[in-house]
Amino acid sequence: MKKIYYLSTCDTCKKILNELDVPSDFILQDIKTDAITETQLEEMKALAGSFESLFSKRARLYKERDLKNKTLTEQDYKELILEHYTFLKRPVIINKEEIFIGNSKKTIASAKESIHG
């Protein structure tokens, strides 16, 4: 699978997509207009190793709900990501069996190398 989960209203995501020069065989999914399904999230977790690694602790709702002071389980992370798209660390780039999560320079450089080799 070659897919990128991103947010079209996020300037950082837009900048990264431009930087990656995404080939036409990649599927782009705007998670705001096309919500992530449980099956898609399970596929991401299989590559990432955990729901927590897919979870964004920078999300506004994370602070608003005071989640940093709660002990969250893997099931909690899964349910929160499915409940609201802002809880997914973005972008999530899947290139066959590799997954790249988030927008750090190192992650994006690795994704670019993987895509364009």
C-alpha positions in Angstrom: 0.0 0.0 0.0 1.2 3.5 -0.8 -0.9 6.0 1.2 -0.7 9.3 3.0 -3.1 10.3 5.7 -3.0 14.1 6.1 -5.0 17.2 6.9 -5.7 19.6 4.0 -6.2 22.5 6.4 -2.8 22.0 8.0 0.0 24.2 6.5 2.7 21.8 7.7 1.0 18.8 5.9 0.7 20.9 2.7 4.3 21.9 2.9 5.4 18.3 3.5 3.3 17.0 0.6 5.0 19.5 -1.7 8.4 18.6 -0.4 7.8 14.9 -0.9 6.7 15.4 -4.5 4.3 12.6 -4.0 4.1 10.1 -7.0 0.8 9.5 -8.6 0.6 5.9 -7.3 0.1 7.2 -3.8 -3.4 7.5 -2.3 -4.0 10.7 -0.4 -6.6 10.7 2.3 -7.7 14.0 3.9 -8.6 12.8 7.4 -10.9 15.7 8.0 -13.2 15.0 5.1 -12.6 11.3 4.8 -12.5 9.9 8.4 -10.1 7.1 9.3 -11.8 3.8 9.7 -11.0 1.3 12.4 -9.6 -1.1 9.8 -7.3 1.7 8.5 -6.1 2.5 12.0 -5.5 -1.2 12.7 -3.3 -1.4 9.5 -1.3 1.7 10.7 -0.9 0.1 14.1 0.4 -3.2 12.6 3.2 -1.2 10.9 3.8 1.3 13.8 3.7 -1.2 16.7 1.2 0.7 18.9 -1.7 3.2 18.8 0.3 5.4 21.1 3.0 6.0 18.4 0.2 7.3 16.1 -1.3 9.6 18.8 -0.6 13.3 18.8 -0.1 14.8 22.2 0.0 18.2 20.6 -3.7 18.1 19.8 -5.7 21.0 21.3 -8.2 18.5 22.6 -5.4 16.7 24.5 -4.8 19.8 26.5 -8.5 20.8 26.8 -9.4 17.3 28.2 -6.4 17.3 30.5 -5.4 13.9 29.1 -1.7 14.3 30.1 -2.8 13.8 33.7 -4.7 10.5 32.9 -3.2 7.1 32.3 -4.2 6.2 28.8 -4.2 2.6 27.5 -3.7 1.4 24.0 -7.5 1.0 23.7 -7.9 4.7 24.9 -5.4 5.9 22.2 -7.3 3.9 19.6 -10.7 5.2 20.6 -9.5 8.8 20.8 -7.9 8.7 17.3 -11.2 7.2 15.9 -13.2 9.8 17.8 -11.4 12.9 16.5 -9.0 13.3 13.6 -6.8 15.8 15.4 -5.5 13.0 17.7 -3.7 11.3 14.7 -0.1 12.4 14.5 0.2 13.8 11.0 1.1 13.1 8.3 1.1 9.3 8.3 3.0 8.1 5.2 2.8 4.4 4.3 5.1 3.1 1.5 4.5 -0.6 1.2 5.7 -2.1 4.5 7.2 1.1 5.9 5.4 3.7 7.9 6.5 7.3 8.7 4.6 9.1 11.4 4.7 12.8 12.1 6.4 15.9 10.7 10.0 15.8 12.2 12.7 16.7 9.7 14.3 13.2 10.2 11.0 11.4 9.6 10.2 13.4 6.4 13.8 12.8 5.1 13.4 9.1 5.7 10.0 9.1 3.9 11.4 11.0 1.0 14.3 8.5 0.7 11.9 5.6 0.9 9.6 7.1 -1.8 12.2 8.3 -4.3 15.1 6.0 -3.2 
